[in-house]
Amino acid sequence: MSQQMTGAKMVVQALKDQGVEVVFGYPGGAVLPIYDELFQQNEIRHILVRHEQGATHAAEGYARSTGKPGVVLVTSGPGATNAVTGITDALMDSIPLVVISGQVPTFMVGSDAFQEADTVGITRPCTKHNWLVKDTDRLAETLHQAFHVATTGRPGPVLVDIPKDVQFASGNYIPPQAARTEHYAPRVKGDIDAITALVELIETAERPVLYTGGGVINSGPGASQLLRELADATGIPVTSTLMGLGAYPASGKNWIGMLGMHGTYEANLVMHGCDLLINIGARFDDRITGRIADFSPGSRRAHIDIDPSSINKVIRTDIPIIGDVGHVLEDLLKIWKARGRKTDREGLAKWWAQIDEWRAVNCLAFRNSSELIKPQHALQRLEALTRDHPDRYVTTEVGQHQMWAAQFMGFDAPNRWMTSGGLGTMGYGLPASIGVQVAHPEALVINVAGEASWLMNMQEMGTAVQYRLPVKQFIINNERLGMVRQWQELLHGERYSHSWSESLPDFVKLAEAFGCKGIKCDHPDQLDDAIREMLDYPGPVIFDCLVEKHENCFPMIPSGNAHNQMILGEAETQGVIGDSGAVLV
Amino acid sequence: MSALKIQQGSSRHSAYDLRDPNAEVIETHTLAVIVDNEPGVLARVIGLFSGRGYNIESLTVAETDHEGHRSRITIVTTGTPQVIDQIKAQLGRMVPVHEVHDLTVEGAHVARELALLKVAGKGDARIEALRLAEIFRANVVDSTLESFVFEMTGAPEKIDAFAELMRPLGLVEIARTGVAALARGV
């Protein structure tokens, strides 16, 4: 089975054997042998980014929108350190990445050679696993193991550091089937007794909720299908974290919106008031739980997660179920059906009546303007004009616009929404949109951005133009670091310390400089036409949407508060809150 | 964790575990972790403890299976029951980790540590040190006219006790290996 070849050739061969179609990368001294091999083949496409951070986020966008691992190729030293932010982002959001980095030759390692960095040392805490390959004979197996680890269990980024002499030397290549991977095999089937215990609780719960997360999406489209079946068959309301949007359709009848710090009023009050909380592939992040001591005080909790370390990490769980969401939901449905499809119909009907009351608060209400574009209005119009597109993908940067996008855009399918959740990486959205568009050349790919985040990786517009990737950069421009400004207004006595930009570029001229189209819009009357112009243009567009500068994102649970201590925006001032809302601060 | 599983820190001689599972009791646990003997594996384990703010009381590591490239890391750590569970789960999900055993909850185990103690002194103190060393079954592995180096093996508490006795008798320096531990029986 084995074949002699150079280490550099092995890298390309291993990528082909792993079914890799695209690599995002940037060449440099320590990876030149691999780039030489890439040059001499046509099966793997290489996308030249403008900065290694862009490569990692593009690979994340690719991975998130396809379910396949994203592959990154960077050089030693600064190439690897530039990739660290994207690798950490992928770790926090459980995105499978295989990062291949060049390293100085083995005989120079430790000598402070040119462009030397301790890459495996630096990336040890931000990868699922990493390897320094010192022997060409071990290279092929290590690469196959890297793909196995990145995609098995809870997905995540891995890194393989390959010194230049290992790339030049010849060794034995082995195919994926011959690589030893059996040692890393996380459990995917959930414990049947625990699942049965959960079914028993579902049968009698009066106020249940399905709290779903990115794990449902990582488990594959089948898991999203099973979630829909479970929710629709039992009538249990569904909320989701930022990472899990689309797993249950936003148009589904059980959908109550996103939960958490900027989640809907109804979703957060459901979490607070439920008697059975079923966590499916989420991790009780602090933006979700608010103050731990007051989190969902009256509920029994079940937690389905493939990673045992997620269980009881933050919130104590009554029924832990360790396994893959798809497998567990399949067993759960089977058992629930076999036991006679029981639910507490009466309890659920009362629960839904209560939820409808909360819904009536219309927590996302905002005061629109005929003079200024409100950011919420901009996203409502973007949603209205693109919702029916047959193949739409949305990425975001990080901040207010991200939360508004999550609130005002609806996703009916998984893998359509790419955002930086755990790490909150400004500069994620533009390169991620490039990765998505590379994977889906015919699709409509929109990056909902804030101008400050977007500037962090704007060099990647060059990549979009070079590869004719028609990504739409929809920049909600308030000339502020909006979320920072909001916190300063609400929590730091309106002292706006360094939260605005005094010298923003002219985005239309910037677009021209990059060789793409720029559109500027600053009036609500022109907004629809301007969005249509963006959608109709066949190439990449930078859309500068100048919005109201001081708009805040509501609802908001201030950090460290409980779910029922929510700040509402216009909904509150409209006086629509009844007695049930008296607890609000 | 079964409510009836009696743990260290609980009322050991009672038939019931009277501990409140939610109480913030700090427990000491001895973990045995079987890992691939590959470069960086110790750094990974230590990085986990420092990165997540866990305590390490003692840590020993050495290859225990040369052919299988396996090492055994023995870690004595402290934390609340929830933190101890997290530590085990976090260790368990590391790629080069094969097994994580919590010897403290898995049943009786023996824990031993080796220590070298240098004691300097003359006259009665010197004689007393030697006498106590005999009682503690410590061996003299180096001797000058003014000093001894004692070698002793035992449970950490025994070494602590011996070191305390040596302090007024001229204890100069102490080197300890950290705990190696195995479950009793098969």
Interface residues (C-beta under 8 A of the other chain):
Chain A: V120 G121 R124 P125 K128 H129 L132 V149 G153 R154 H183 Y184 P186 D307 P308 S309 I311 N312 K313 R316
Chain B: N22 D36 P39 G40 A43 R44 G47 G51 Q82 D85 Q86 A89 Q90 G92 R93 M94 V95 P96 H98
